[in-house]
Structures are given as C-alpha cells and as structure tokens.
C-alpha cells in the first residue's frame, strides 16, 4: 500500500484536474448556447436561397449552370471535411473522419481519384498524416466562423469542378441533433441534386437583368457557400456540445477517483495509527 504522503499528492493532483475539467465544462456550455443560436440564425437564409435555387433549376433558362449538370462518368471526387480546430471533444472528430476515410477507400477501390479540402485543424493534420491529396484547407476559424473566411478554400474546389478537374464534390460534417447526440453525415454538394435543392411547384419564369448567366452564377455560388457555412456552424455546435459532455464525464470520473483515493488514504492512516498504538502498548508491556 502506498504511503499517506503519496496518496495525498495523488488526491491533490486529481482535484486540480477536476477543477480544470469543471471550468472547461462551463466554458463549453456557454459557447454551446451561442453556437446553437448562430446555427438557428443561419437556417432561414439557407432555406430561402434553397427555394430560389430550386425555382431557377426548373425555370429552364437558356443558360444551364455547370452546378446543375450531372457528369456522365465520375472519375475524380472532391471531399470537404469539416472538423474542429481543438480536441477534448470526445469522439466527434474521430467519427466524422472515420466516415470520410471509409467512403474515400470505397472510391479508391472503384479507381476514382480523390482530392480533399479539410476545414479545421484536426482534419487537416489527419489528412496530411494519411497522405491524402489536399487541394485546399482552412484552419483557425475561432469560436465565431465568418463566411468570408470560407470563401477562399471553397472557391478552389468549385473552380476545380467547373474546370472539369473534379466530377463530384461531397460534404462531410457532424450534424447537430441535440446536446447529447451528434451524427456524422456525408452529403453530395455538387452536382446539385433534386434531393438537395428540393422541389418547386409550378413553372417559374424570370426576367434577368442584365443577363441570366451572371445572375445564376452568383446565386448558385452563394447557395453552395451557404451550405458549407451551415455545415460549419452545425459542426461547431456539435463540437461544443460534445466537449461539454466529455468534460462533465471527466469531472465525474475525477470525483469517483478522489473518493476511492480518500478511502485508501483513510485505510493507510488507520493502519499507521494502529501500528503506532501497538508499538506503544508493546513498549509499555516490555517496561
């Protein structure tokens, strides 16, 4: 059995760790509420621009954007993987990276080329370790992501799709369901499918000024950027929720460890006291 001093040192160490995890839990809870508000605030814009894109896709203008045209064969696939910049958030990043890697392996088995755009430091580091073909990346989004920061990395992938270097783009991220549950998802970003943009009732006809091409080009690019931004804020809300739950579990485990160490410490102290009493009684009897 360890000595009383050693056990006291362990108890103090675990108590200090518990203070840190408790503080991180409260910080994550505060950030989680803000992240959820940011996620809900982005949904009306995404829904409205999705409706407009659905109407445009069925308006049958003279100009058909490349985002709406399906390729006859898929030779190269682009994957945008959204992860967090920091760790200590449970299995959040592990789950989404496992989903992305499994799909990438299946595409490689079919002989398709793969290029990756990781958003988040964890995803960028992982893709470099596994030797993936990273075409663009973005890290250091902070606690408040701005769509202006996303445009650069996303535009590189969109330009590659328009140029024919990529035949399809998929988006992989953690979908926020509730505080206790986050689900890794992979969705097809390009070409835009009917499932993604939804159905539009009736035939819509538009008058374009000055021309259909610049209007549709700009609108569909904004739509894709809104989809990526929505996935980033969903992933950030998932990150803070997962971190809060993970830190709460760590705090509870530290509390249990402290209780067990205190029990061991009390037993060791009682054994030392009993030994001292025995020595005193033995000495007195000898005299």
C-alpha positions as CSV (number, residue, x, y, z in Angstrom):
1,X,0.0,0.0,0.0
2,X,1.3,3.5,-0.9
3,X,2.3,5.9,1.9
4,X,-0.1,8.6,3.2
5,X,2.0,11.4,1.7
6,X,2.0,9.8,-1.8
7,X,-1.8,9.3,-1.6
8,X,-2.3,12.9,-0.6
9,X,-0.3,14.0,-3.5
10,X,-2.4,11.9,-5.9
11,X,-5.6,13.3,-4.4
12,X,-4.4,16.9,-4.8
13,X,-3.4,16.2,-8.4
14,X,-6.8,14.7,-9.3
15,X,-8.6,17.6,-7.5
16,X,-6.6,20.1,-9.7
17,X,-7.5,18.1,-12.8
18,X,-11.2,18.2,-11.8
19,X,-11.1,22.0,-11.4
20,X,-9.8,22.3,-14.9
21,X,-12.4,19.9,-16.4
22,X,-15.2,21.7,-14.5
23,X,-14.0,25.0,-15.8
24,X,-13.8,23.7,-19.4
25,X,-17.3,22.2,-19.0
26,X,-18.8,25.6,-18.0
27,X,-17.0,27.4,-20.8
28,X,-18.2,24.8,-23.3
29,X,-21.8,25.2,-22.0
30,X,-21.7,28.9,-22.6
31,X,-20.2,28.6,-26.0
32,X,-22.6,25.8,-26.9
33,X,-25.6,28.2,-26.4
34,X,-24.1,30.8,-28.6
35,X,-23.2,28.2,-31.3
36,X,-26.7,26.9,-31.3
37,X,-28.1,30.4,-31.7
38,X,-25.8,31.0,-34.6
39,X,-26.8,27.7,-36.2
40,X,-30.5,28.5,-35.9
41,X,-30.0,32.1,-37.2
42,X,-28.4,30.8,-40.4
43,X,-31.2,28.4,-41.2
44,X,-33.8,31.0,-42.6
45,X,-31.2,32.3,-45.1
46,X,-30.2,28.8,-46.2
47,X,-33.9,27.8,-46.6
48,X,-34.8,30.9,-48.7
49,X,-31.8,30.7,-51.0
50,X,-32.5,26.9,-51.4
51,X,-36.0,27.8,-52.6
52,X,-34.8,30.3,-55.1
53,X,-32.2,27.8,-56.4
54,X,-35.0,25.2,-56.8
55,X,-37.0,27.6,-58.8
56,X,-34.1,28.5,-61.0
57,X,-33.3,24.9,-61.6
58,X,-36.7,24.4,-63.1
59,X,-37.1,27.7,-64.9
60,X,-35.4,26.2,-68.0
61,X,-33.5,29.3,-68.9
62,X,-31.3,29.5,-72.0
63,X,-28.2,29.2,-69.8
64,X,-27.7,26.0,-67.7
65,X,-25.1,26.3,-64.9
66,X,-22.4,23.7,-64.5
67,X,-23.5,23.0,-60.9
68,X,-26.8,21.7,-62.2
69,X,-25.4,19.4,-64.9
70,X,-24.7,15.8,-64.0
71,X,-21.5,14.3,-65.4
72,X,-21.8,11.2,-67.4
73,X,-18.9,9.5,-65.5
74,X,-17.3,10.2,-62.2
75,X,-13.5,10.0,-62.4
76,X,-12.4,12.4,-59.6
77,X,-14.2,13.1,-56.4
78,X,-13.7,16.1,-54.1
79,X,-14.4,15.9,-50.4
80,X,-14.8,18.8,-48.0
81,X,-14.3,17.5,-44.4
82,X,-15.4,19.7,-41.6
83,X,-13.7,19.1,-38.2
84,X,-12.8,21.2,-35.1
85,X,-9.6,23.1,-34.5
86,X,-9.2,21.8,-31.0
87,X,-9.6,18.4,-29.3
88,X,-11.1,17.3,-26.0
89,X,-14.5,16.8,-27.5
90,X,-15.0,13.1,-27.3
91,X,-15.2,11.0,-30.4
92,X,-16.7,13.9,-32.5
93,X,-13.7,14.3,-34.9
94,X,-12.9,10.5,-34.9
95,X,-16.5,9.7,-36.1
96,X,-16.6,12.1,-39.0
97,X,-13.0,11.3,-40.1
98,X,-13.8,7.5,-40.0
99,X,-16.9,8.1,-42.2
100,X,-14.8,10.2,-44.7
101,X,-12.0,7.6,-44.8
102,X,-14.4,4.7,-45.4
103,X,-16.0,6.5,-48.3
104,X,-12.7,7.5,-49.7
105,X,-11.5,3.9,-49.6
106,X,-14.6,2.7,-51.4
107,X,-14.0,5.3,-54.1
108,X,-10.3,4.4,-54.4
109,X,-11.4,0.7,-54.8
110,X,-13.5,1.9,-57.8
111,X,-10.5,3.6,-59.3
112,X,-11.6,7.2,-58.7
113,X,-9.2,10.0,-57.8
114,X,-9.8,11.9,-54.6
115,X,-8.9,15.4,-53.6
116,X,-9.7,16.7,-50.1
117,X,-10.4,20.1,-48.6
118,X,-10.2,19.9,-44.8
119,X,-11.8,22.6,-42.7
120,X,-10.4,22.6,-39.2
121,X,-7.0,21.8,-37.8
122,X,-7.8,18.3,-36.7
123,X,-9.0,17.2,-40.2
124,X,-6.0,19.0,-41.9
125,X,-3.5,17.2,-39.6
126,X,-5.2,13.9,-40.1
127,X,-5.3,14.1,-43.9
128,X,-1.6,15.0,-44.0
129,X,-0.8,12.0,-41.9
130,X,-2.7,9.6,-44.1
131,X,-1.1,11.1,-47.3
132,X,-4.4,12.4,-48.8
133,X,-4.3,14.8,-51.8
134,X,-5.1,18.1,-50.0
135,X,-6.1,20.7,-52.6
136,X,-7.1,23.4,-50.2
137,X,-7.6,23.8,-46.5
138,X,-8.8,26.2,-43.8
139,X,-7.9,26.3,-40.1
140,X,-8.3,28.7,-37.2
141,X,-11.9,29.6,-37.7
142,X,-12.3,30.5,-34.0
143,X,-15.5,30.4,-32.0
144,X,-17.3,32.7,-34.5
145,X,-17.0,31.5,-38.1
146,X,-17.4,34.0,-40.8
147,X,-18.5,33.1,-44.3
148,X,-15.8,35.4,-45.7
149,X,-13.1,33.1,-44.4
150,X,-14.7,30.0,-46.0
151,X,-14.9,31.5,-49.5
152,X,-11.2,31.0,-50.4
153,X,-10.9,27.3,-49.7
154,X,-14.4,26.5,-51.0
155,X,-13.8,28.5,-54.2
156,X,-10.7,26.5,-55.1
157,X,-12.9,23.3,-55.0
158,X,-15.7,25.0,-57.0
159,X,-13.3,26.3,-59.7
160,X,-11.8,22.8,-60.0
161,X,-15.3,21.4,-60.5
162,X,-16.2,23.9,-63.2
163,X,-12.9,23.3,-64.9
164,X,-13.7,19.5,-65.0
165,X,-10.9,18.5,-62.7
166,X,-13.4,17.2,-60.2
167,X,-16.7,15.5,-61.3
168,X,-18.4,15.5,-57.9
169,X,-18.0,17.2,-54.5
170,X,-19.2,15.7,-51.2
171,X,-19.5,17.5,-47.8
172,X,-18.7,15.6,-44.6
173,X,-19.6,17.1,-41.2
174,X,-21.3,16.5,-37.9
175,X,-25.0,17.2,-37.9
176,X,-26.3,18.7,-34.6
177,X,-29.4,16.8,-33.4
178,X,-29.4,17.7,-29.7
179,X,-27.0,18.3,-26.9
180,X,-26.4,14.6,-26.3
181,X,-26.4,13.4,-29.9
182,X,-24.4,14.5,-33.0
183,X,-24.5,12.5,-36.2
184,X,-21.7,12.4,-38.8
185,X,-23.0,12.9,-42.3
186,X,-21.8,12.9,-45.8
187,X,-23.9,14.7,-48.5
188,X,-23.4,15.3,-52.2
189,X,-22.7,19.0,-52.7
190,X,-22.1,19.1,-56.5
191,X,-23.8,18.5,-58.8
192,X,-26.9,19.8,-57.1
193,X,-29.4,17.0,-56.8
194,X,-33.2,17.3,-56.5
195,X,-33.0,16.0,-53.0
196,X,-30.6,18.8,-52.0
197,X,-32.4,21.8,-53.6
198,X,-35.9,20.4,-53.2
199,X,-38.9,20.6,-55.4
200,X,-40.5,23.7,-56.7
201,X,-44.2,23.6,-57.6
202,X,-45.3,25.1,-60.9
203,X,-43.3,26.6,-63.7
204,X,-41.3,29.7,-62.8
205,X,-40.2,32.3,-65.3
206,X,-37.7,35.0,-64.6
207,X,-36.7,38.2,-66.3
208,X,-32.9,38.5,-65.9
209,X,-31.1,41.8,-65.8
210,X,-28.6,42.2,-67.4
211,X,-28.3,38.5,-68.3
212,X,-29.2,35.1,-66.9
213,X,-25.6,33.9,-66.8
214,X,-24.1,36.3,-64.2
215,X,-27.3,36.2,-62.0
216,X,-27.4,32.4,-61.9
217,X,-23.6,32.1,-61.5
218,X,-23.6,34.4,-58.5
219,X,-26.7,32.9,-56.9
220,X,-25.6,29.3,-57.1
221,X,-22.2,30.1,-55.7
222,X,-23.8,31.9,-52.8
223,X,-26.0,28.9,-52.3
224,X,-23.1,26.5,-52.1
225,X,-21.3,28.8,-49.7
226,X,-24.3,28.9,-47.5
227,X,-24.4,25.1,-47.5
228,X,-20.8,24.9,-46.4
229,X,-21.3,27.7,-43.8
230,X,-24.3,25.8,-42.4
231,X,-22.3,22.7,-42.1
232,X,-19.5,24.6,-40.2
233,X,-21.9,26.1,-37.7
234,X,-23.6,22.8,-37.2
235,X,-20.2,21.2,-36.6
236,X,-19.3,23.9,-34.2
237,X,-22.5,23.5,-32.2
238,X,-21.8,19.7,-32.1
239,X,-18.2,20.4,-31.0
240,X,-19.2,22.5,-28.0
241,X,-22.0,20.0,-27.0
242,X,-19.6,17.1,-27.3
243,X,-16.9,18.9,-25.3
244,X,-19.3,19.8,-22.5
245,X,-20.5,16.2,-22.2
246,X,-16.9,14.9,-22.3
247,X,-15.7,17.4,-19.7
248,X,-18.7,16.5,-17.5
249,X,-17.8,12.8,-17.7
250,X,-14.2,13.6,-16.9
251,X,-15.2,15.7,-13.9
252,X,-17.5,12.8,-12.7
253,X,-14.7,10.3,-13.1
254,X,-12.3,12.5,-11.2
255,X,-14.8,12.8,-8.4
256,X,-15.0,9.0,-8.2
257,X,-11.2,8.6,-8.3
258,X,-10.9,11.2,-5.4
259,X,-13.5,9.2,-3.4
260,X,-11.6,6.0,-3.9
261,X,-8.2,7.6,-3.1
262,X,-9.6,9.1,0.1
263,X,-10.8,5.7,1.2
264,X,-7.4,4.2,0.5
265,X,-5.8,7.2,2.4
266,X,-8.1,6.7,5.4
267,X,-7.2,3.0,5.5
268,X,-3.5,3.7,5.3
269,X,-3.8,6.4,8.0
270,X,-5.8,4.0,10.2
271,X,-3.2,1.3,9.7
272,X,-0.4,3.7,10.7
273,X,-2.3,4.7,13.8
274,X,-2.9,1.1,14.7
275,X,0.7,0.3,14.3
276,X,1.8,3.2,16.5
277,X,-0.6,2.2,19.2
278,X,0.6,-1.4,19.0
279,X,4.2,-0.2,19.3
280,X,3.4,2.0,22.4
281,X,1.5,-0.9,24.1
282,X,4.3,-3.3,23.3
283,X,6.9,-0.9,24.7
284,X,4.9,-0.3,27.8
285,X,4.5,-4.0,28.4
286,X,8.2,-4.5,28.0
287,X,9.0,-2.0,30.7
